[in-house]
């Protein structure tokens, strides 16, 4: 991450009232009511908060279902209730040691759950996400969001304009999957996409900075030149090069990195044929999903917590389709292949060597009658779609002209015999 201190002289002052008013225009017009504006202010009393909550409830009922207006109303209703709870706690215990500096130890602003932080006694640099100024933790009170990590001075808390990345990610439920969907500065009316600061172009150099993730332009206070792997470029181009993104986009990507949000089979199925490592990861995950079925019903594995003792990312063994961004990064580096191979070794040892119960649930190939126990998750195994019989792949393809399962043929023959029809040998 680049040091935002270089731009501090340009952007260290709090956002102007005009910029805040322009950001409020993003809300539905019904939210511009004076009681709601006052309640969301720093100095609102309990009575004002109660009036705003009741007014917000009425507006929720009047708005259309699943509309943008209702989404904003519900979000701000939650924020108002949290503000009321904070106000009550401050009134009940005004002499709390954490309240001596800031008046309250916890605040909710723009979806951020901001907690008062202890004094910084080390030399680690910490910057305010609002004004980009250095947080001198030894002498300055500062807050940090417990959900997205947003940090700010106590004096900047009332001027926050960025929505909590955790709220944005939760509502969206997926990544931006267009590669740098840029619309140009004219689309933004030559203003920063976040704080609405004007971005002048009548200079030899421009303050406008493009975010490769959202395709929007930001000022130097909202875009610090931080680099991040962009999901859309990975999915469609297998490009894991870090690109410059805004602070808001960086927080969103960091929060979603370990979430399984990418269905590569639907988004770009050809990627498995072009990337050898990814195709190998897919086959290993298919084998692990088959082993998981054995371990879930095994009493011995349940008592030893074998399944969850070695798995820190459950989605890897729950299904084959979903991937997280971190999974793709680890696939490129080779770490995921090593991790999956180690899991297969541990699970296979339990099923095939240590546990008699799991061994008893194995199969014998009905074509070659080899005494070697065969399991559905083995790479050499073929599983019939109808009767779930497990056979060797080479036995099934070599000895069956019509590719018919022996058990399915027996069932069919038995049915014909009961109906009195002649039986034809199809083997």
N, C-alpha and C positions, 0 to 999 in steps of 0.2 A: 504494500500500500504506500502510495506516495505521501509525502508530508504536506498536509494542507496548510501549514504555516506560511508557505510562500504566498498564498492568496489572502492572508489574514487582513492585510491593509485594505483590501477591496471589499471584503465580506464579513468582517468581524463584528460589525454593528448588528443589533437585532433587526429582524424583518420589519419593515415599515408598516404602519397601519393600513396604508393603501394596498400593500401586498396581501395582508391578512384578509382584507375585505374582498379582494379578488378571489382568494382561495375559498372564501365562504360562498361565492357564487356557484361553486361546483355542487353545493348542496341543493336539494329541492327548495322551491320558493317558500313552501310551508315551514321549513326549518329556519327561515330568516326572521321568524317571529321574535319580538323583543324579549319575551320571557325566556325563550330558549337560548338566545344569545347571552343574556345576563347570567343564566344558570350555568352555562359552559364557561363562564368567566372565572377567574381565580378567586374573586371576593364574594361569590354567591353564598347566601345564608341558607339555613335549613328550610325555612319557609319558602324561599324563592325556588329552591330545588324541588320541593314538593309540588308547587304550582306548575313547574316545568314538566315534571313527571306526568302529572294528570293531563296537561295539555298535549304532551307527546303521545300518551295512550289514545286520546281522542283522534289525533292525526293518523295513528296507525290504523284505527278502525275505518277512517274515511278514505285511506289510500287503497289502490288496487293491489290485489294479491300478486306476489312475485314481481312487483314493479321495482324500479331503481329507487323510487321515493320511499317505499316501505322498507327496503333494505337499509337505507340511511337512517330512517326513523327508528327502527329496531336497534341499530347499532348505538345511536345516541341515547335511546332509552336505557340501555344497559349502562352506558357511561354515566348518565345522570344518577342512576341508582347507586353505582359505585361511589360517585362523588358524595351522595347523601350519607352512605355508610362511613366514608372517611371523615365527614364533618361531625357525625355523631361520636366517632372514636376520639377525635380531637377534643370535643367538648367534655367527654367523660374523663379523659386523662390529659389535661393541658400541660402538666408538669413532667410528662414523659421525657426521659433524657434525650431521645432522638428528636423531639419536637422543639428543643431549645434553639436549634439553628434555623430550621426551615418552617416551623409552624406545623408541619405534618410529616410523617415518615413515609407516607405512601400516597401517590397521586395517580389519577387516571386521566390521560390526555390523548385524544386522537387514537384511542384503542390501546395506547401504551400503558402498561402497569409499571409505573415508575417507583422504584424504591430508593430511599436515601442510603447512600453508600458510606462506608467507614472512611476515615482519612487515609490517603495514600502515603505510605512511608517509604516507598521505593522510588527509583529514578525512572520507572517506565513511563513513557509519554502517553498521555491520554488526551484526546481531542473531543470537543463538543460537536455533536452531530448537527447542531443548529447554526452556531456562529463560527465554527471551525477553530475557535480559539483553544489554547491549551487549558486543560483543567488542572489547576494547582490544588491537588487534593489535600495538601497539608493545611491550607488556609481557606479553601473554597468548598462550600456545600455543593454536592453534585448528585444527580439521580441517574439510575440505569434501569432500562426496561427488562423485566425478568423473562419476557417472551422473545424479543428480537435483539436485545443487546444495545438498543439505542441509548446513548449517553448524552447528558447535557448539564450545563450549569443550572443552579437553582434559579438564577435571574432569567434564564432563557426558557424556562419551563412553560410560561404563559404564552410564548410566541411560537410554539411548535406547530408546524404545518404538515409534516410527513405522517401519513397513516402508519400504524404499526404493521410491520411486514408480516407478522404472524396472522393478523386479521386478513390482510390481502391474500396471503397464500391459502388460508382456510376457505375463504369465499370463492377463490378462483378454482382451486382443486387441481390445477395442472400448471404446466409451464407455458410461457409464450413460445409457440412452436413455429413462428415465422422468423426467418433469418433477417435480423435487423430491419423491422418493418418501419422504415423511415418515411415520414410525410413532409419533412421540410420545416424550416423555421416559420414560414408564413402560416402554416397550419396551427402553430402555437402562438400566433400573433407576436412573434419575435420576443417572447418571454420565456423564462425558465419554466419547465414543465412542473416543477415542484413548488418553488417559492414565488413564482410569477415576477421575478426580477427582470427588468428589460435587458435584452441582449443586443447591445449596439453593434452595428456592422461597419460603421464609418471609421475604422481604425486599420492599421497595418496588420493587426492580429485581432482575432475575435475571441470573446470570452465563452462563446457557445461550445459546449463539449457534448459530443454524440455518445449516447449509451448504446452499445452494440446489442444489448438484450431487449430493451423496450423500443429502440428506434427513436427515442425522444432526445431533445437537446436540453442541457442543464447548464446552470452557472457554475463557477468554480467552487462555490460553497456547498453545492449539492452533488457535484461530481469531482471526486478527488483523484481521478485517474487510476482507481483501483482496478486490478485485473481479475477476471474470473472465467472459468470454462462456461461457454454458452450452450445450453442444452440443445437448441435447434441445430446448431452447427455440428454437434456430435451425432445427432440422430440422422441427419440427412447427408452429411459430408464426412462423418467420422473424423472431424477436426477438433482435436482437444487442445488447441492453442488458446491460452488465456487472452481475452480481449478486454478493452477498457469498458467499464460499466459504472453507472451512478451508484451512490451509496444506498439508495432505496433498493435498486435491483440487486446489489451485492448482498444485502440482508435477506432478500427474498430467496436468492439462490442458495445461500448458506443454510437457511432454515429448511429448504426442500431437498438438500443434497442427499440425505439418507432415506428419503421417502420414496417408495416404489410407485412412481407416477407415470412411467414410460412403458407403453405396450408396443414393443418393437415389431411384433408380428403384424400389427395394424398400421403402424406409422411408416415403417420401412422394412418389409420382410426380406428384400434383396440384400440387406446389410449382412445377414448371416452367411450368404454365399461369398461375399466379398472380403469379409474379415474372418480369417481362420480361427483366431482366438475366441471370437464371439460364438462361432459355431460350436467350438469345443466346450465353452461354458454352458451352452444350451444342452448339450448331450449329458454333461455332468449333472446339471440340475434335474434333468429327466430321471436320471438314476437315483438321485437323492429323494425325489418325490416318491418313487417306488419304495425306497427303504423306509421313508417316514411312515408309510402305511403299516409296515411290520412293527416298527418301534412304538407306535401309538397303542397297539393292542397287546403289546408284550408286558407282562406283569413285572418281569425282572428289569426291563429298561425303565419302566415307570418308577420303580422303587429307587433306582440309581440316578434318576433324572438325567439319563443319558442324552435324551433328545435336546434338552434345553441347556445342558451343561456346556456343550461345545458350540451352540448356535447363538450368535449375537445378532443376526439379521434373519428373523423367521421367514420373511418373504422369499428367501432363496430356496427354501424347501417346501413352502406352501403351494407354490405353483411355478410354472415355467415362463409365463407370459410377461410378468411385470418386472421392470428393472428400475433401479434408482440411478441417479446421475453418478453417485460414487461407485456403483457397480461397474459402470462403463469406464470410468477412469481407472479403476483397479484392473479391469480386463485389459486395458491398453498397457498397463505397467506389468501385468503378469501376476499381480498379487492375488486376484480372485481365483485364478486357476490353481494356484498353490493351496489356497484356503479350501476350495471345494474338493481337491484331491485328498487333503488331510481328513476332511469330514467323511468322505467315502471310505477311506481306510479304517477309520474308527468304527463306523456303523457296520461295515462289512465284516469286520472282525467279530463284532457281537452277534450278528445274524448267522454267519456261516461257521463260526468256531466255538464261541463261548456259550451261546444260549441254545439249549436243547428244544425249547418251545418254538423258537424261530426256525430251527432246522426241521422240525416236524411239519412246518407249513410250507416246505419246499415241494418241488414237483419232479417227476421222472418223465422223460420224453417217451411218448407212446409209440414213436416210430422206430427209434434205434434201441430203446430199452436200456440205455446206458445207466449204470448205477450212480453216476454223478448227479448230485442234487442240483436242480435248476430253479432259478428264481425269476420272477417276472421282470425285475429291474436289471437283469444281466444284459450286457450288450449283445450276447449271442442268442438271446431268447426271443421267441415269437409268441405273442399272446393273441388267442382267437378273440375276435370282437364279440362273438355270440355266446360262446360257452366258457370263455376265459381260460381255456386249456393252455398250458405252457409247453412249447416244443422248441427244439433247436431250429434256428433259422435255416441252416443248410439242409437239415433233414426235411423240413417242410417244403422247401423249394425244389429239392432234388427228387423226392419220392412221390410227390403228388402232381400228376399231370394237370388236374383241374384246380389245384391249390385248394383242396378241401380238407377241413379238419377231421381227423379220425373220430373224435367224440361226436361231432355234429353229424357225421355219416351214420354212426350207431343210433343216435336219437332219431334220425330220419327213417332208418330201416325199421326200428321198433314201431314207429308210428304207422308206417305202411303195412307192417305185419298185423297190427291190430285192426287196420281197416280192411284187410284181406286183399291187398293189392300185391302184385309181383315185385320182388326186390331185385334191383339192378346193382351190380358191383361197379362202383365208380372209381375204385382205387387202381 
